[in-house]
């Protein structure tokens, strides 16, 4: 048996699933495409998560696009974090050219240019489905993690939430939360109610909480917190048998790390708490793709990494797959990397000693192969080529295979402004979430109480013209107007654009 025949026999034994599957491309040996070998991924194992890695310009985005398209063909909806803003073209059909003709001729697969159902989503005011959540839905623990509060401050937040629950004060947006904090620290009635039943709040702790809230507001969180809340069931849509591709547009909020973190925490927690256990259903319910994942992990604390690891482990049982797209496997922490079943590795460049170490480390994470010198070939993979290893239908890792990937069937470019307008104008989800609902909540209720109390107070008569003492600022105003508070905001404005902070956790809808 020749080496090629053995290659075909061995690879087909592992990449020929009996159940539903998608095809990413064809196997390669000695630089030649082997059309007899389909590199197929069973839908049954797509919820075991994965990684798409490779140096800049090696084709990661196009691979992501192909993956999303194939899942859509199978009727599986996806959510894509589009940080670079270059995936919206999925909504329009691609155009055949000589390069695409040549690629599909080598694979002996048909090329069918077509568009896919797309929903554009935003949390920063761009055109698309407006994603919102209420403060109450986050709960005190999750909100405290977002605000970066310590244990003492977190306990205060829990007390405040309990107070609001007992006093029928709905917490919808950040304005509600600030008003409650102001009321229980500056208003005599509020201070007494809190002290008598729950304990008082230390001024220093209050100041830290308020500064964190104001900092989040500076990043646009005021537009995120509110009603109507986004229903995660709306991510599970299909049209004409195709899964809807939900594109979360975050290219315009990279300088707003806390807002991005807030959304991520809200989304993952809501999905986990809402979706039922699926077990081994044979196909995923929803697949999430996080582009430029290294931007998340670079600034993550040990506690945060632990939360991400926990989420990756638990959310699989909900029928959800999570895929990280980044430059090198080393961008993903080891404990998380070990949980990823599918790995698609594009070329890595060994320009420096550090680069060569990363290559050696990356190769060690892949199965040993007799058909390739992986540490050499990984540096010479062409654009649109990648090493692939997955899980078969029994959950066993498949052999490493050099893969000649197919091209996207949709447009490999962004939508124009007019096309975005047409897409969003025809979207029922855009209309569903477009208008903000501003019903009576804690802010309005407490303002009424304060006004009613003021009207019932009888002023003490005095002779002559009374002195006009300077009104003393309350704790809330002191924090907002303090030099420290202003310095904090100025620093945040300078530093906020330098990093993306990702946070994943779980929450329970109250």
HELIX and SHEET records of a PDB file:
HELIX    1   1 UNK A    3  UNK A   14  1                                  12    
HELIX    2   2 UNK A   43  UNK A   48  5                                   6    
HELIX    3   3 UNK A   60  UNK A   73  1                                  14    
HELIX    4   4 UNK A   88  UNK A   91  5                                   4    
HELIX    5   5 UNK A   98  UNK A  107  1                                  10    
HELIX    6   6 UNK A  135  UNK A  147  1                                  13    
HELIX    7   7 UNK A  151  UNK A  166  1                                  16    
HELIX    8   8 UNK A  174  UNK A  186  1                                  13    
HELIX    9   9 UNK A  188  UNK A  197  1                                  10    
HELIX   10  10 UNK A  203  UNK A  218  1                                  16    
HELIX   11  11 UNK A  221  UNK A  224  1                                   4    
HELIX   12  12 UNK A  232  UNK A  236  5                                   5    
HELIX   13  13 UNK A  257  UNK A  274  1                                  18    
HELIX   14  14 UNK A  294  UNK A  297  1                                   4    
HELIX   15  15 UNK A  302  UNK A  315  1                                  14    
HELIX   16  16 UNK A  316  UNK A  318  5                                   3    
HELIX   17  17 UNK A  329  UNK A  331  5                                   3    
HELIX   18  18 UNK A  334  UNK A  337  1                                   4    
HELIX   19  19 UNK A  353  UNK A  364  1                                  12    
HELIX   20  20 UNK A  374  UNK A  377  1                                   4    
HELIX   21  21 UNK A  417  UNK A  425  1                                   9    
HELIX   22  22 UNK A  428  UNK A  434  1                                   7    
HELIX   23  23 UNK A  442  UNK A  456  1                                  15    
HELIX   24  24 UNK A  475  UNK A  481  1                                   7    
HELIX   25  25 UNK A  483  UNK A  495  1                                  13    
HELIX   26  26 UNK A  496  UNK A  498  5                                   3    
SHEET    1   A12 UNK A  32  UNK A  42  0                                        
SHEET    2   A12 UNK A  21  UNK A  29 -1                                        
SHEET    3   A12 UNK A 401  UNK A 405 -1                                        
SHEET    4   A12 UNK A 385  UNK A 389 -1                                        
SHEET    5   A12 UNK A 342  UNK A 345 -1                                        
SHEET    6   A12 UNK A  50  UNK A  53  1                                        
SHEET    7   A12 UNK A 320  UNK A 326  1                                        
SHEET    8   A12 UNK A 286  UNK A 290  1                                        
SHEET    9   A12 UNK A  77  UNK A  82  1                                        
SHEET   10   A12 UNK A 245  UNK A 249  1                                        
SHEET   11   A12 UNK A 118  UNK A 122  1                                        
SHEET   12   A12 UNK A 129  UNK A 130  1                                        
SHEET    1   B 2 UNK A 238  UNK A 239  0                                        
SHEET    2   B 2 UNK A 242  UNK A 243 -1                                        
END                                                                             
